[in-house]
């Protein structure tokens, strides 16, 4: 075989990977002539990727701010782990609790501008108890902020800064029209790193975290972490549909389960805070329970839509309008009622004096009545006098066990005590393991039936300079002893 044909055979069996991702194959002409090398093939064509969120982020990010707070911390014990199962565990936990060192505490959160005049929305827990609040805009400028109003029950707060110029802002969208599976974008300040953006989908709606009677959180899988609190959750059109407020995490970081206050709820709260600095909620004066299939059949109801009224408070708005025990409320102002929490939320969104139409089921058919919404009775806050005559709050808001509260907590008429309607974050009560929804049955071995009795018992214990006072608590049908720290 000639040298030329030998080289041709070698090249024919060889392939060389080109720099463009194609292959260059050397061939020998059949007549043994010179080699002809084909032209390098064109690069493989790839379809354009799905458009990202860069344009949206570029528009909304200037309205997202970082919030830094400073709080003067008091010495307080570590948080109790879980409610003790016995008196032995109760005293063991009490003895093991240690004091924290005194000193200022610093925290970072997020917020967003809703008005060019400098109104900023964030979480209540971001600014509660802060002695100093500093807002940092995207351009790096820092501005002291004042709290215009807070609503612990929905974890919403409104701040105000003076920037001497109109500021970029974003608008609330309609969270009711957001569908599970829709894109969401979370913007905030995770771990104090500065403005960051994450994307995901809306995972679920109406999540109840047992924080308050008005829980109806959006659940998202866009990663949110400590520091994102108070930051906006946008839809794909750039509208705020939620406020990042909580995460579920065994480790403290994001595991893809985050929660946000729905925009439709937050917008109502913000409007009231901006107008008057406080929130006034509507009130019906009824106790409710779920409508099971068995109850629905017994009452002649063809389905389980609505909630069953198991008690009506005398002289309350519902009683004056003619609502009766055994009625099934199915809608408020034409909007369907899904469960007791939904009814409480819808009514709370109305103002005292508003006229509402209740659709209800009675005697085999639906009827409508007009009711004048009342003002929700104010909770009573437990406080105790210290040795200097000042006020040392333990961080509890207490409410009487009326029919409405019995319905919310699923308690029967035989239950007695005082309801914990709110626990202040990082307070002595929270550190002691007290939770919203707990029913305080007794304090220091004596039964309590009203908020005033509970306040008096706490004051008496502190007047005696006790470090802690035992609480007998009913939680979800189980009774526990908790040591409420007083110092």
C-alpha positions in Angstrom: 0.0 0.0 0.0 1.4 3.4 -0.9 2.2 6.0 1.7 -0.6 8.2 0.4 -3.3 5.5 0.7 -2.0 4.5 4.2 -2.4 8.1 5.4 -5.9 8.2 3.9 -6.9 5.1 5.7 -5.7 6.5 9.1 -7.5 9.7 8.6 -10.7 7.9 7.5 -10.8 6.1 10.8 -10.1 9.3 12.9 -12.5 12.0 14.1 -11.4 15.2 15.6 -13.7 17.2 17.9 -13.8 20.8 16.7 -14.0 23.8 18.9 -17.5 24.5 17.9 -18.9 21.3 19.1 -19.2 19.6 15.7 -16.9 16.9 14.2 -14.2 17.2 11.5 -13.8 14.0 9.5 -11.0 13.6 7.0 -11.8 11.6 3.9 -9.7 10.2 1.1 -10.8 10.6 -2.5 -11.4 7.3 -4.2 -8.9 8.2 -6.9 -6.1 8.6 -4.3 -6.0 12.4 -4.9 -5.3 15.0 -2.2 -7.6 15.2 0.9 -10.6 17.5 0.9 -11.4 18.8 4.4 -15.1 19.8 4.7 -16.0 23.2 6.1 -16.6 23.4 9.9 -20.4 22.9 10.6 -22.4 25.7 12.1 -22.9 25.8 15.9 -26.0 24.0 17.3 -28.9 26.3 17.6 -30.5 26.5 21.1 -33.9 28.0 21.7 -34.1 31.1 23.7 -34.5 30.5 27.5 -37.7 31.5 29.3 -37.6 35.3 30.1 -36.4 36.1 33.6 -37.5 38.7 36.1 -34.7 41.2 35.5 -37.0 43.9 34.1 -39.5 43.5 36.9 -36.8 43.6 39.6 -35.2 46.6 38.1 -38.5 48.5 38.4 -39.5 47.4 41.9 -36.2 47.0 43.8 -35.7 50.8 44.4 -38.8 50.8 46.6 -37.6 48.0 48.8 -35.7 49.1 51.9 -33.6 47.7 54.7 -34.7 48.3 58.3 -32.3 48.3 61.2 -33.6 48.5 64.8 -32.0 48.9 68.2 -33.7 47.7 71.4 -32.7 48.1 75.0 -32.8 44.6 76.3 -33.7 43.7 79.8 -32.3 40.7 81.6 -34.8 37.9 81.0 -34.6 34.1 81.2 -34.2 31.8 78.3 -37.3 30.6 76.6 -38.8 27.5 78.2 -38.5 24.6 75.9 -41.9 22.8 75.9 -44.7 22.8 78.5 -43.7 20.4 81.3 -45.5 17.2 81.5 -45.4 17.0 85.3 -44.7 19.1 88.4 -41.2 17.6 88.6 -40.5 18.9 85.1 -42.0 22.2 86.0 -39.6 22.8 88.9 -36.6 21.4 86.9 -37.2 23.8 84.1 -37.7 26.7 86.6 -34.3 26.0 88.2 -32.5 25.5 84.9 -33.5 28.8 83.4 -30.6 31.3 83.3 -30.4 35.0 83.0 -29.4 36.7 79.7 -26.8 39.5 79.8 -28.0 43.0 79.6 -27.2 45.1 76.5 -28.7 46.6 73.4 -30.1 44.2 70.9 -29.9 44.8 67.1 -32.1 43.4 64.4 -32.4 43.7 60.6 -35.5 43.4 58.6 -37.0 44.6 55.3 -39.9 46.9 54.2 -41.3 48.6 51.1 -42.4 52.1 50.2 -46.0 52.5 49.4 -46.2 56.3 49.1 -43.7 58.8 47.6 -44.0 60.8 50.8 -42.1 58.1 52.7 -44.6 55.7 54.1 -43.1 52.2 54.5 -44.8 48.9 55.3 -43.1 46.2 57.3 -43.8 43.5 59.9 -44.8 44.5 63.4 -42.3 42.1 64.9 -39.5 43.9 63.0 -40.0 47.2 64.9 -41.9 46.2 68.1 -40.0 47.3 71.1 -37.4 49.2 69.1 -35.9 52.4 70.6 -34.3 53.4 67.3 -35.2 52.6 63.7 -33.0 53.4 60.7 -34.2 52.8 57.1 -31.6 52.4 54.4 -32.7 53.1 50.8 -31.3 51.4 47.7 -29.0 54.4 47.0 -27.4 53.8 50.4 -28.9 56.8 52.2 -30.0 56.3 55.8 -33.1 57.9 57.4 -34.5 57.7 60.9 -38.0 56.3 60.9 -41.0 56.8 63.2 -43.7 54.2 63.8 -47.1 55.5 62.6 -49.0 52.5 63.8 -48.7 48.7 64.5 -51.1 45.8 64.4 -49.7 42.8 66.3 -52.7 40.6 65.3 -51.8 40.7 61.6 -48.1 41.5 62.1 -48.2 44.6 60.1 -46.6 48.0 60.9 -46.4 51.4 59.1 -43.3 53.6 59.3 -42.6 57.1 58.1 -39.3 58.7 56.9 -38.6 62.2 55.6 -36.3 62.0 52.6 -36.8 65.6 51.3 -37.7 64.2 47.9 -40.4 62.0 46.3 -39.5 58.3 46.7 -40.0 55.3 44.4 -42.9 53.2 45.6 -44.8 50.0 44.7 -48.6 49.3 44.8 -50.6 46.5 46.4 -52.2 44.0 44.1 -55.2 41.7 44.5 -54.0 38.7 46.5 -57.4 37.0 46.1 -56.8 36.5 42.4 -53.4 35.0 42.9 -53.5 31.3 42.1 -51.6 28.4 43.5 -48.8 27.8 41.0 -48.4 31.4 40.0 -44.9 32.9 40.0 -43.9 35.0 43.0 -40.8 37.1 43.6 -39.6 37.9 47.2 -37.3 40.9 47.7 -35.6 41.7 51.0 -32.5 41.7 53.2 -31.8 38.1 54.2 -29.1 37.7 56.9 -28.2 41.4 56.6 -26.6 40.9 53.2 -28.5 43.7 51.5 -31.1 43.7 48.8 -31.6 40.2 47.5 -34.2 38.6 45.1 -35.6 35.1 45.1 -38.3 33.5 42.9 -40.7 30.6 43.2 -44.4 29.9 43.1 -47.4 30.4 45.3 -47.7 27.0 47.1 -50.9 27.3 49.1 -53.4 29.8 50.4 -55.2 30.3 53.7 -52.5 28.8 56.0 -53.3 29.0 59.7 -50.2 29.3 61.9 -52.2 29.7 65.1 -50.8 33.2 65.7 -54.1 35.0 65.8 -57.8 34.5 64.9 -57.0 36.2 61.6 -54.3 33.9 60.3 -54.8 33.3 56.5 -51.2 33.3 55.2 -50.0 32.8 51.7 -47.5 30.0 51.5 -44.6 30.3 49.0 -41.5 28.3 48.0 -39.4 31.3 47.0 -36.6 31.2 49.6 -37.1 33.7 52.4 -34.8 33.8 55.4 -34.2 35.8 58.6 -34.0 39.4 57.5 -36.6 39.0 54.8 -39.3 39.8 57.4 -41.4 42.8 56.2 -40.2 42.5 52.6 -42.7 42.5 49.7 -43.8 39.4 47.7 -44.5 40.4 44.1 -46.6 38.7 41.4 -45.2 38.5 37.9 -46.8 41.9 37.1 -44.8 43.6 39.9 -47.8 44.1 42.3 -47.3 43.4 46.0 -49.5 40.4 46.8 -48.0 39.6 50.2 -45.6 40.6 53.0 -42.9 38.0 54.0 -43.6 37.3 57.7 -42.6 33.8 58.8 -40.8 30.7 57.7 -41.0 27.0 58.7 -37.5 25.8 59.3 -35.9 23.2 61.6 -32.5 24.7 61.0 -33.2 28.5 61.0 -32.7 28.8 57.2 -35.1 28.5 54.3 -36.4 25.0 53.4 -38.8 26.3 50.8 -41.8 26.9 53.2 -42.4 30.6 53.8 -45.5 32.6 54.7 -46.8 36.0 53.8 -49.6 38.3 55.0 -52.0 38.6 52.0 -52.0 42.0 50.4 -55.8 42.4 50.6 -55.7 42.0 54.4 -52.6 44.2 54.8 -54.0 47.0 52.6 -57.0 47.4 54.9 -54.7 47.4 58.0 -52.3 49.9 56.4 -55.1 52.3 55.4 -56.4 52.4 59.0 -52.9 52.9 60.4 -52.2 55.7 58.0 -55.4 57.4 58.8 -55.5 57.1 62.6 -52.5 55.0 63.8 -54.7 52.2 65.1 -56.9 49.4 63.8 -60.6 49.0 64.6 -62.1 45.7 63.9 -65.7 44.8 63.3 -67.6 42.5 65.7 -70.7 40.3 65.5 -70.9 38.8 68.9 -71.4 35.2 68.0 -69.8 31.8 68.8 -69.3 29.5 65.9 -68.3 25.9 65.1 -67.6 23.9 61.9 -70.5 22.5 60.0 -69.9 18.7 59.7 -71.8 16.5 57.3 -73.8 14.9 60.1 -74.9 18.3 61.4 -75.7 19.5 57.9 -78.0 16.6 57.4 -79.6 17.0 60.8 -80.3 20.7 60.0 -81.6 20.0 56.4 -78.6 21.6 54.8 -77.6 20.0 51.5 -73.9 20.7 51.9 -71.3 21.8 54.5 -70.8 25.3 53.2 -70.9 27.9 56.0 -70.5 27.9 59.8 -72.9 26.9 62.5 -73.8 29.6 65.1 -73.7 27.8 68.5 -74.3 30.9 70.7 -75.3 34.5 70.3 -74.1 37.1 72.7 -77.0 38.9 74.3 -77.3 42.6 73.2 -74.5 42.0 70.6 -74.9 43.1 67.0 -76.0 39.7 65.7 -78.6 39.3 68.4 -80.0 42.7 67.7 -80.2 41.9 64.0 -82.1 38.7 64.7 -79.5 36.0 64.2 -80.3 32.9 66.3 -78.5 29.9 67.7 -78.5 27.1 65.2 -78.4 29.4 62.1 -75.8 28.6 59.5 -74.0 31.7 58.2 -73.1 31.2 54.5 -72.0 34.6 53.3 -71.1 38.2 54.3 -72.1 40.9 51.8 -72.4 38.2 49.1 -68.9 36.7 49.8 -69.0 33.0 50.7 -68.0 32.0 54.2 -65.7 28.9 54.3 -65.1 28.4 58.0 -65.3 30.2 61.4 -61.9 31.8 60.8 -63.1 33.1 57.4 -66.2 34.6 59.0 -64.1 36.3 61.8 -61.7 37.7 59.2 -64.4 39.1 56.9 -66.3 40.7 59.8 -63.0 42.1 61.3 -62.4 43.8 58.0 -65.5 45.9 58.4 -65.8 49.0 60.5 -68.0 49.6 63.5 -71.3 51.2 62.2 -71.1 49.5 58.8 -74.2 47.9 57.5 -73.6 44.3 56.3 -75.9 41.7 54.8 -75.6 38.2 56.3 -76.8 35.3 54.3 -77.8 32.4 56.6 -79.6 29.1 56.5 -82.7 28.5 58.7 -85.6 26.1 58.5 -84.6 24.6 55.2 -83.9 27.8 53.2 -81.5 30.6 52.9 -82.4 34.1 54.2 -80.7 37.5 54.4 -80.7 39.9 57.3 -79.1 43.3 57.7 -76.8 43.8 60.7 -75.0 46.9 62.0 -71.4 45.8 62.7 -70.2 46.6 66.3 -66.8 47.4 67.6 -64.7 44.6 68.8 -64.2 44.8 72.6 -60.6 45.8 73.5 -58.3 43.2 75.0 -57.0 43.8 78.4 -53.3 43.8 78.9 -51.8 42.1 82.0 -49.3 44.4 83.7 -47.7 44.4 87.2 -46.3 47.2 89.3 -42.6 47.0 90.1 -40.9 48.2 93.3 -40.4 51.7 91.9 -44.1 52.2 91.2 -43.7 52.0 87.5 -45.2 49.4 85.1 -43.4 46.2 84.3 -45.4 44.5 81.5 -45.1 40.8 81.2 -46.2 40.8 77.5 -49.7 39.2 77.8 -52.9 40.4 76.2 -55.9 38.8 77.9 -59.5 38.5 76.7 -62.6 37.2 78.5 -63.9 33.8 77.6 -67.1 34.9 75.9 -69.1 32.8 73.4 -67.1 34.1 70.5 -63.8 33.0 72.1 -65.3 29.6 73.0 -66.1 29.1 69.3 -62.7 30.1 68.1 -60.9 27.8 70.6 -63.4 24.9 70.3 -64.2 25.0 74.1 -67.4 23.8 75.6 -69.6 25.8 77.9 -68.1 24.2 81.0 -64.6 25.7 80.3 -63.6 28.6 82.6 -60.6 30.9 82.5 -59.0 33.8 80.7 -57.9 33.6 77.0 -54.4 34.7 76.0 -55.2 36.7 72.9 -51.6 37.9 72.2 -48.1 37.4 73.4 -45.5 40.1 72.8 -42.4 38.8 71.0 -39.3 38.5 73.2 -41.4 39.3 76.3 -41.3 37.5 79.7 -44.5 35.7 78.7 -43.1 34.4 75.5 -39.8 33.4 77.2 -41.9 31.5 79.7 -43.6 29.4 77.0 -47.0 31.1 77.0 -48.8 31.1 73.6 -51.7 32.9 72.0 -54.8 30.7 72.4 -53.8 29.4 75.8 -56.6 29.4 78.3 -55.3 30.4 81.8 -57.3 28.5 84.3 -55.4 29.4 87.4 -52.6 31.6 88.7 -50.6 30.8 91.9 -53.0 28.0 92.8 -56.2 30.1 92.5 -58.7 30.0 89.7 -59.2 33.1 87.5 -62.3 33.8 85.5 -61.7 37.4 84.2 -58.8 39.4 82.8 -59.0 41.7 85.9 -58.5 38.7 88.2 -55.5 37.5 86.2 -54.0 41.0 86.3 -54.5 41.3 90.1 -52.9 37.9 90.7 -49.8 38.8 88.6 -49.5 42.2 90.4 -49.8 40.5 93.8 -47.0 38.0 92.9 -44.7 40.8 91.8 -45.6 42.9 94.8 -44.3 40.0 96.9 -41.1 40.2 94.8 -41.5 36.6 93.4 -39.3 35.7 90.5 -42.0 33.7 88.9 -45.6 32.7 89.3 -47.1 29.3 88.3 -49.8 29.4 85.6 -52.3 26.5 85.1 -52.9 26.5 81.3 -55.3 24.6 79.1 -53.8 24.2 75.7 -55.7 22.3 73.0 -57.5 20.2 75.7 -54.4 19.4 77.7 -53.5 21.1 81.0 -50.0 22.3 81.7 -48.2 24.2 84.4 -46.0 27.1 83.2 -43.7 29.4 85.2 -44.4 33.0 84.2 -41.2 34.9 84.8 -41.6 38.2 86.6 -38.0 39.4 86.9 
